Amino acid sequence: MIRSLLRQTLWQTIGAGAGQGATMVTNALLARLLGAAGFGVYGFLLGTLNTWALMAQCSTGLLAARYVASYRADEPSRVAKLLSCAAGVTTATGLLAALLLVVVRTEIGEVSVEPGAVNTGIVYVAICLPIATLTLLQAGALAGFQAFRSSAIAALLAAPLFVVLPIVGGVFGGASGAVAGVAVAFVARFAFNQFALHREWPAVLTKPSAADWKWFGTIFASFATPAALTGITMAGSAWLGNLWLLSQEDGTQQLGWVTLGQLLRALITFIPAQIAVVSMAALTRSGRSGSEYSWVLLMSLLLTFGVAAALAVPSLLGLASILEWFGADFVGGLSIARWMVVAAVIESVTIAIYQSLPSRLFMWHSFGLVAVPRDVTFVVLAAMWIPSSQGIGFATAWFASQVVALVGTLVASVVVARRAPGR
């Protein structure tokens, strides 16, 4: 079991590492090219794409990961129906979210000192949004098939495009041009993912019947709805924080510092997130209780904490030098980066423990005990602290919200463990 978990984690890490590595390289080069203020605008636009895509996909990716893993062996006929219904929902919500962004783009741009760049960039984000939303569904389906090798190959093929195209766009069009490059790269990633899915399950899409939609609606309501609400509150609160910070007098530079802090956070939580993807599929396959389930969960937690600590400690020790490499105007964000790095370790532990909730189908517990307290904490503290402390206010609010999330996850995991079958 442990060898299988490690092997699948390795492939998942290679695939996601290609994407994350491309993001790291791109952001490093764009930070030096655009400066702190321009990088802040780019960070806001890219954050808008990521958060709105996360909200628009309504957790169909997580639903696919959970139920494809369950059905592919025992009820394979349901896999195509599940993915077809999920694709229909995801396409519709992605298009609606894109339309909404286009409608409100002027109001969003007006809060920034660079409304032209923000307004233009939002248009590129809206164009890309439906495709980006569908790639999240594809990633979940590939995880459910445990097709980590195929997913890794698709990511490796797309990775160079996520470096070259945003850099070219940044050179010729600044922050908004860089986002246009990201949008084009997403189209390629969608095509590569679709090819990987076809190899794993040739009959991926079918025309769902009325009965299929009724069945899908049942599992969507019980599983994806609370997960979607969790994604909406998480992504929405983070995006609001970015928007509030962008509206401050020195908002673009402050957001540039926060974006770099978020980049370091993503680096630390990256491998823990991949371990979680693999472990949730393994937990689902092993049943909802028993010694095998407990063993997988324990190994996931130990691996996660070890990796996060191994990355965070040297990052904290060399943080000043890391920021200097990005450019002299990033050094002012040292305190922000420290808060984000420490918060990343707490977040990594939370990610590992959290997998006990979706694997056991206790998604409403996740929403009520984890997501709501975490995201309300961040919104309230960010609203209080950003006007007076700007980037530091954002980072400390983020740290506090991660502490609340860890406590909520521990409470929720104890509750669901007591209600798990076999107890």
C-alpha positions as CSV (number, residue, x, y, z in Angstrom):
1,M,0.0,0.0,0.0
2,I,2.7,2.5,1.0
3,R,4.7,1.7,-2.2
4,S,1.6,2.3,-4.3
5,L,0.8,5.5,-2.5
6,L,4.4,6.8,-3.0
7,R,4.4,5.8,-6.7
8,Q,1.1,7.6,-7.4
9,T,2.2,10.6,-5.4
10,L,5.4,10.7,-7.4
11,W,3.5,10.9,-10.7
12,Q,1.0,13.3,-9.3
13,T,3.9,15.5,-8.1
14,I,5.6,15.3,-11.4
15,G,2.5,16.4,-13.2
16,A,1.5,19.2,-10.8
17,G,5.1,20.1,-10.4
18,A,5.3,20.8,-14.1
19,G,2.5,23.3,-13.8
20,Q,3.7,24.7,-10.5
21,G,7.2,24.9,-11.8
22,A,6.1,26.8,-14.8
23,T,4.1,29.2,-12.6
24,M,7.1,29.8,-10.4
25,V,9.5,30.5,-13.3
26,T,6.9,32.7,-15.0
27,N,6.1,34.7,-11.9
28,A,9.8,35.1,-11.1
29,L,10.5,36.5,-14.6
30,L,7.4,38.6,-14.6
31,A,8.2,40.1,-11.2
32,R,11.6,41.3,-12.5
33,L,10.0,42.4,-15.8
34,L,7.0,44.3,-14.4
35,G,8.2,45.4,-10.9
36,A,6.3,45.2,-7.7
37,A,3.4,47.4,-8.9
38,G,2.9,45.8,-12.3
39,F,3.3,42.4,-10.7
40,G,0.6,43.3,-8.2
41,V,-1.8,44.0,-11.1
42,Y,-0.8,40.7,-12.7
43,G,-1.3,38.9,-9.4
44,F,-4.8,40.3,-9.1
45,L,-5.7,39.3,-12.6
46,L,-4.3,35.8,-12.3
47,G,-5.9,35.5,-8.9
48,T,-9.2,36.5,-10.4
49,L,-8.9,33.8,-13.0
50,N,-8.0,31.1,-10.5
51,T,-10.6,32.0,-7.9
52,W,-13.4,32.6,-10.3
53,A,-12.6,29.3,-12.0
54,L,-12.6,27.5,-8.6
55,M,-16.0,29.0,-7.8
56,A,-17.5,28.4,-11.2
57,Q,-16.6,24.7,-11.4
58,C,-18.9,24.1,-8.4
59,S,-16.5,21.4,-7.1
60,T,-17.3,19.1,-10.0
61,G,-13.6,18.2,-10.1
62,L,-13.7,17.0,-6.5
63,L,-16.9,15.2,-7.2
64,A,-15.3,13.5,-10.2
65,A,-12.2,12.5,-8.2
66,R,-14.4,11.0,-5.5
67,Y,-17.0,9.1,-7.6
68,V,-14.9,8.0,-10.5
69,A,-12.6,6.3,-8.0
70,S,-15.7,4.6,-6.6
71,Y,-17.5,3.7,-9.8
72,R,-14.8,2.7,-12.2
73,A,-14.4,-0.7,-10.8
74,D,-17.8,-1.6,-9.3
75,E,-20.2,0.4,-11.6
76,P,-18.2,1.4,-14.7
77,S,-21.4,2.3,-16.7
78,R,-22.0,5.2,-14.4
79,V,-18.6,6.9,-15.1
80,A,-19.4,8.3,-18.5
81,K,-22.8,9.5,-17.3
82,L,-21.2,11.2,-14.3
83,L,-18.6,13.0,-16.3
84,S,-21.1,14.0,-19.0
85,C,-23.4,15.6,-16.5
86,A,-20.5,17.2,-14.7
87,A,-19.1,18.6,-18.0
88,G,-22.5,20.1,-18.8
89,V,-22.8,21.8,-15.4
90,T,-19.2,23.1,-15.5
91,T,-19.5,24.5,-19.0
92,A,-22.7,26.4,-18.1
93,T,-21.4,27.8,-14.8
94,G,-18.1,28.8,-16.5
95,L,-19.9,30.7,-19.2
96,L,-22.2,32.5,-16.7
97,A,-19.2,33.5,-14.5
98,A,-17.4,34.8,-17.6
99,L,-20.4,36.9,-18.5
100,L,-20.7,38.3,-15.0
101,L,-17.0,39.3,-15.0
102,V,-17.4,41.2,-18.3
103,V,-20.5,43.0,-16.9
104,V,-18.7,44.2,-13.8
105,R,-15.2,44.7,-15.2
106,T,-15.4,48.5,-15.2
107,E,-16.4,48.6,-11.5
108,I,-13.5,46.3,-10.7
109,G,-11.1,48.4,-12.6
110,E,-12.2,51.6,-11.0
111,V,-10.8,50.5,-7.6
112,S,-7.3,50.3,-9.0
113,V,-4.8,53.1,-9.7
114,E,-4.3,51.3,-13.1
115,P,-7.9,50.8,-14.3
116,G,-7.0,50.4,-18.0
117,A,-4.7,47.4,-17.4
118,V,-7.2,45.8,-14.9
119,N,-10.2,46.4,-17.3
120,T,-8.4,44.9,-20.3
121,G,-7.0,42.0,-18.2
122,I,-10.5,41.1,-16.9
123,V,-11.7,40.7,-20.5
124,Y,-8.9,38.2,-21.1
125,V,-9.7,36.4,-17.8
126,A,-13.4,36.1,-18.9
127,I,-12.5,34.6,-22.2
128,C,-10.3,32.0,-20.5
129,L,-12.6,31.3,-17.6
130,P,-14.8,28.5,-19.2
131,I,-11.8,26.6,-20.4
132,A,-9.9,27.0,-17.1
133,T,-13.0,25.8,-15.3
134,L,-13.2,22.6,-17.4
135,T,-9.5,21.8,-16.8
136,L,-10.3,21.6,-13.1
137,L,-13.0,19.0,-13.9
138,Q,-10.5,17.1,-16.1
139,A,-7.9,17.1,-13.4
140,G,-10.5,15.6,-10.9
141,A,-11.5,12.9,-13.4
142,L,-7.9,11.9,-14.0
143,A,-7.3,11.7,-10.3
144,G,-10.4,9.5,-9.9
145,F,-9.1,7.1,-12.6
146,Q,-5.7,7.2,-10.7
147,A,-4.2,8.2,-14.1
148,F,-1.4,10.1,-12.5
149,R,1.1,9.2,-15.2
150,S,-1.2,10.4,-18.1
151,S,-2.0,13.5,-16.2
152,A,1.7,14.2,-15.6
153,I,2.5,13.8,-19.3
154,A,-0.2,16.3,-20.2
155,A,1.1,18.8,-17.7
156,L,4.7,18.4,-18.9
157,L,3.6,19.1,-22.5
158,A,1.7,22.2,-21.4
159,A,4.3,23.6,-19.0
160,P,6.6,25.3,-21.6
161,L,3.6,27.2,-23.0
162,F,2.7,28.5,-19.5
163,V,6.2,30.1,-19.4
164,V,6.7,31.3,-22.9
165,L,3.3,32.8,-23.7
166,P,2.8,34.9,-20.5
167,I,6.4,36.2,-20.8
168,V,5.8,37.2,-24.4
169,G,2.5,38.8,-23.5
170,G,4.2,40.6,-20.6
171,V,6.9,42.1,-22.8
172,F,4.4,43.4,-25.3
173,G,1.3,44.1,-23.2
174,G,2.4,44.4,-19.6
175,A,0.3,42.7,-16.9
176,S,-2.8,42.3,-19.1
177,G,-0.7,40.9,-21.9
178,A,0.8,38.3,-19.6
179,V,-2.7,37.2,-18.6
180,A,-3.6,36.9,-22.3
181,G,-0.7,34.5,-22.7
182,V,-2.0,32.4,-19.7
183,A,-5.4,32.2,-21.4
184,V,-3.8,30.8,-24.6
185,A,-1.8,28.3,-22.6
186,F,-5.0,27.1,-20.9
187,V,-6.5,26.1,-24.2
188,A,-3.5,23.9,-24.9
189,R,-3.7,22.3,-21.4
190,F,-7.4,21.6,-22.0
191,A,-6.5,19.7,-25.2
192,F,-3.7,17.7,-23.6
193,N,-6.0,16.8,-20.6
194,Q,-8.8,15.7,-23.0
195,F,-6.4,13.4,-24.9
196,A,-5.2,11.9,-21.6
197,L,-8.8,11.3,-20.5
198,H,-9.7,9.6,-23.8
199,R,-6.8,7.2,-23.3
200,E,-8.0,6.2,-19.9
201,W,-11.7,6.0,-20.7
202,P,-12.5,6.2,-24.5
203,A,-16.3,6.7,-23.9
204,V,-15.9,9.6,-21.6
205,L,-18.9,11.6,-22.8
206,T,-22.4,10.4,-23.5
207,K,-25.8,12.1,-23.8
208,P,-27.3,12.0,-20.3
209,S,-31.0,10.9,-20.0
210,A,-33.5,12.5,-17.7
211,A,-32.9,9.7,-15.2
212,D,-29.1,10.3,-15.4
213,W,-29.6,14.0,-14.6
214,K,-31.9,13.1,-11.6
215,W,-29.3,10.7,-10.3
216,F,-26.5,13.3,-10.8
217,G,-28.6,15.9,-9.1
218,T,-28.8,13.7,-6.0
219,I,-25.1,13.2,-5.6
220,F,-24.4,16.8,-6.6
221,A,-26.7,18.1,-3.8
222,S,-25.3,15.8,-1.1
223,F,-21.6,16.0,-2.1
224,A,-20.7,18.8,-4.6
225,T,-23.1,21.5,-3.2
226,P,-21.4,21.8,0.2
227,A,-18.0,21.4,-1.5
228,A,-18.9,24.1,-4.0
229,L,-20.0,26.4,-1.1
230,T,-16.7,25.7,0.5
231,G,-14.9,26.7,-2.7
232,I,-17.0,29.8,-3.1
233,T,-16.4,31.1,0.4
234,M,-12.7,30.3,0.2
235,A,-12.0,31.7,-3.2
236,G,-14.4,34.6,-2.7
237,S,-12.9,35.7,0.6
238,A,-9.4,35.6,-0.9
239,W,-10.5,37.6,-3.9
240,L,-12.2,40.2,-1.8
241,G,-9.0,40.5,0.2
242,N,-7.0,41.1,-3.0
243,L,-9.6,43.7,-4.1
244,W,-9.6,45.5,-0.8
245,L,-5.8,45.7,-0.9
246,L,-5.7,46.8,-4.5
247,S,-8.0,49.7,-3.6
248,Q,-5.5,51.1,-1.1
249,E,-3.4,54.1,-1.9
250,D,-0.2,51.9,-2.3
251,G,-2.3,48.9,-3.3
252,T,-0.6,47.7,-6.4
253,Q,2.8,47.5,-4.7
254,Q,1.3,46.0,-1.5
255,L,-0.5,43.4,-3.6
256,G,2.8,42.6,-5.4
257,W,4.3,41.8,-2.1
258,V,1.3,39.7,-1.1
259,T,1.4,37.9,-4.4
260,L,5.0,36.9,-3.9
261,G,4.1,35.7,-0.4
262,Q,1.3,33.6,-1.9
263,L,3.8,32.2,-4.4
264,L,6.1,31.0,-1.6
265,R,3.0,29.6,0.2
266,A,2.1,27.7,-3.0
267,L,5.6,26.3,-3.1
268,I,5.4,24.9,0.4
269,T,1.8,23.5,0.1
270,F,2.4,22.1,-3.4
271,I,3.6,18.6,-2.5
272,P,1.2,18.3,0.5
273,A,-1.6,19.1,-2.0
274,Q,-0.5,16.3,-4.3
275,I,-0.2,13.8,-1.5
276,A,-3.8,14.8,-0.6
277,V,-5.0,14.1,-4.1
278,V,-3.5,10.6,-4.1
279,S,-4.5,9.8,-0.5
280,M,-8.2,10.7,-1.1
281,A,-8.4,8.3,-4.0
282,A,-6.6,5.6,-1.8
283,L,-8.9,6.4,1.2
284,T,-12.0,6.1,-1.0
285,R,-10.8,2.7,-2.4
286,S,-9.9,1.4,1.1
287,G,-13.4,2.0,2.5
288,R,-14.5,4.5,5.1
289,S,-12.9,2.9,8.2
290,G,-10.6,0.1,9.3
291,S,-6.9,-0.3,9.7
292,E,-6.0,0.3,6.0
293,Y,-7.9,3.6,6.0
294,S,-6.2,4.7,9.2
295,W,-2.8,3.7,7.9
296,V,-3.2,5.7,4.6
297,L,-4.4,8.7,6.6
298,L,-1.5,8.5,9.0
299,M,1.1,8.2,6.3
300,S,-0.4,11.1,4.4
301,L,-0.2,13.3,7.5
302,L,3.4,12.3,8.3
303,L,4.5,12.8,4.7
304,T,2.7,16.1,4.5
305,F,4.2,17.6,7.7
306,G,7.7,16.4,6.9
307,V,7.7,17.9,3.4
308,A,6.1,21.2,4.6
309,A,8.6,21.7,7.4
310,A,11.5,20.8,5.2
311,L,10.5,23.5,2.7
312,A,9.5,26.2,5.2
313,V,12.5,26.2,7.5
314,P,15.1,27.0,4.8
315,S,12.7,29.4,3.2
316,L,12.4,31.4,6.4
317,L,16.2,31.4,6.9
318,G,16.9,32.6,3.4
319,L,13.8,34.8,2.9
320,A,15.6,38.1,2.6
321,S,17.9,36.8,-0.2
322,I,14.9,35.2,-1.9
323,L,13.1,38.5,-2.1
324,E,16.2,40.4,-3.2
325,W,16.4,38.0,-6.2
326,F,13.0,39.0,-7.3
327,G,14.0,42.7,-7.2
328,A,14.9,45.4,-4.8
329,D,11.4,46.7,-4.6
330,F,10.2,43.3,-3.2
331,V,12.4,43.5,-0.1
332,G,9.8,45.7,1.7
333,G,7.5,42.6,1.7
334,L,9.7,40.6,4.1
335,S,7.3,40.5,7.0
336,I,4.4,39.7,4.7
337,A,6.3,36.7,3.3
338,R,7.2,35.4,6.8
339,W,3.5,35.3,7.8
340,M,2.6,33.5,4.6
341,V,5.3,30.9,4.9
342,V,4.4,30.0,8.5
343,A,0.7,29.9,7.5
344,A,1.6,27.5,4.7
345,V,2.8,24.9,7.2
346,I,-0.4,25.1,9.2
347,E,-2.4,24.9,5.9
348,S,-0.4,21.8,4.8
349,V,-1.3,19.9,8.0
350,T,-4.9,20.9,7.5
351,I,-4.9,19.6,4.0
352,A,-3.7,16.2,5.1
353,I,-6.3,15.8,7.9
354,Y,-9.1,17.3,5.7
355,Q,-9.1,14.2,3.4
356,S,-11.0,12.2,6.0
357,L,-14.1,14.4,5.3
358,P,-14.7,14.0,1.5
359,S,-13.5,10.4,1.5
360,R,-16.3,9.6,4.0
361,L,-18.8,11.9,2.3
362,F,-19.1,14.3,5.2
363,M,-19.0,17.4,3.1
364,W,-21.6,19.5,5.1
365,H,-19.4,19.0,8.2
366,S,-16.5,20.4,6.1
367,F,-18.5,23.4,5.1
368,G,-20.0,24.2,8.5
369,L,-17.0,23.4,10.7
370,V,-14.0,24.3,8.4
371,A,-14.9,26.6,5.5
372,V,-17.3,29.1,7.2
373,P,-15.3,29.8,10.3
374,R,-12.1,30.1,8.3
375,D,-13.4,32.4,5.6
376,V,-15.5,34.5,7.9
377,T,-12.4,35.0,10.1
378,F,-10.3,36.1,7.1
379,V,-13.0,38.5,5.8
380,V,-13.6,40.1,9.1
381,L,-10.0,40.5,10.1
382,A,-9.0,41.6,6.6
383,A,-11.7,44.3,6.6
384,M,-10.3,45.5,10.0
385,W,-6.6,45.3,9.3
386,I,-6.0,46.0,5.6
387,P,-7.0,49.7,5.8
388,S,-4.5,50.4,8.6
389,S,-1.7,47.8,7.9
390,Q,-2.3,47.0,4.2
391,G,-0.2,44.0,3.1
392,I,0.7,43.0,6.7
393,G,-3.0,43.2,7.6
394,F,-3.8,40.8,4.7
395,A,-1.0,38.3,5.8
396,T,-1.9,38.3,9.5
397,A,-5.6,37.8,8.7
398,W,-4.6,34.9,6.4
399,F,-2.5,33.3,9.1
400,A,-5.4,33.6,11.7
401,S,-7.8,32.0,9.2
402,Q,-5.5,29.0,8.7
403,V,-5.3,28.5,12.4
404,V,-9.1,28.5,12.6
405,A,-9.3,26.1,9.7
406,L,-6.9,23.6,11.4
407,V,-9.0,23.7,14.6
408,G,-12.2,23.2,12.6
409,T,-10.7,20.3,10.6
410,L,-9.6,18.5,13.8
411,V,-13.1,18.9,15.3
412,A,-14.8,17.8,12.1
413,S,-12.5,14.8,11.7
414,V,-13.2,13.6,15.2
415,V,-17.0,14.0,14.6
416,V,-17.0,12.0,11.4
417,A,-14.7,9.3,12.8
418,R,-17.2,8.6,15.5
419,R,-19.9,8.3,12.9
420,A,-17.9,6.2,10.4
421,P,-19.2,2.7,9.6
422,G,-17.8,0.0,11.8
423,R,-17.6,2.0,14.9
